[in-house]
Amino acid sequence: MPKGYWIVSLDVTDPEKYKEYLASNGEAFKKYGARHLVRAGKYENPEGTSRSRNVVVEFPSYQAARDCYYSPEYQRALEFRRPVSTGDLIIIEGYEYPQNS
């Protein structure tokens, strides 16, 4: 079964208040087996547009990624993030097919 991912790009307007979101999202992430692969590290943007904070979160399955986002635990955490950030979040199924070499 393919893994599921959140791909997130955000601009944070109040870094101090954003810390409340970071402190509150752990319950949902733990419950749904989330693992951060990218969390606001160094990046470049050679094509298109970007935001200042980029995150990739891996889940055991696409369904787990969806369930986490819509869970009561994560929706409570979003109450901290929404007033202090603007961005995009997609939930996407991973690729588990042969790679072309």
N, C-alpha and C positions, 0 to 999 in steps of 0.2 A: 504494500500500500504506500503510495507516495506521501511524503511529508507535506505539511502545510506551513505557510510563511506569512508573516506580516511584513510588508515593506512600507516604511513610514518616512516621510519627509516633513519636518516641522520648522517653523520659525517661532522661537520662544520669546515672548515680550517681557516676562518677569521671571528671571532665573531663580530667584529666591522662592517665589510661590510655586514654581514648577517642581521644586524639590518635594513638595507635599504630594504631588502626583507620583513621583518616583518612589516615595515611601509607601504609598498606598496600593500600587499595582502588583506587588509581590504575591499577595494571596491568590489572585486569579492566575498569575503565571505559574505558580507552584502547582495549583490544582489541575491545570491543563498541560503540564509537562513542557512549558516554554523554556527555550534556551536562547539567549542573545548571541547572535553571530556578529553583528555590527552594532555598536552603541556610541554614536557621535564621535567617531575617530576622525583622523586626518583624511581629507578627500580632495579631489579636483573634479571639475565639471567641464570636460572638453566639448560637450555637446548639450544643447537644450538648456533648460533652466534647472535650478536646484534651490533648496532651502538650506538654512544654516545647520540643522541637526538631522542626521540620517540614521535610521535604525532598521535592522533586519532581525526578526524574531522567528525562530524555528519551533515547530510543534510536531508531535508524533504523527499527525495526520491533518488533512485539510479540515475534516470535521472538528477536530480539537481546536484548530485555529479559529474557526467560526464560533464554536461554543464558548471559547474564552472571551471573544469580543462581546458577545451578546449576554454574557453571564452577569448576574447581579453584582458579583464582586468587581468585575472590570467596569461596569457602568458606574459604580460608586467612585472608582478611581478617576474616571473621565470627568467627574464633577470638578476635580482639582485642575485638570489639564485644559479643558476647553476655554476657561476665561483668560488663560495666559499663553495660549499658543494658537497658531493657524497652520494648517497643514493638510496633508493627504495621507491616507492609510488604505492600502489594498490588502486583501486576503487572497492568497494565490496557492494553487496546488503545485507541488514540486514536480520535477521531471525525473522519471525513472526508466528511461529507455536507452537503448544502445547509443553511445556517442560516436559520431563520425570522426575517424582519425585521419 
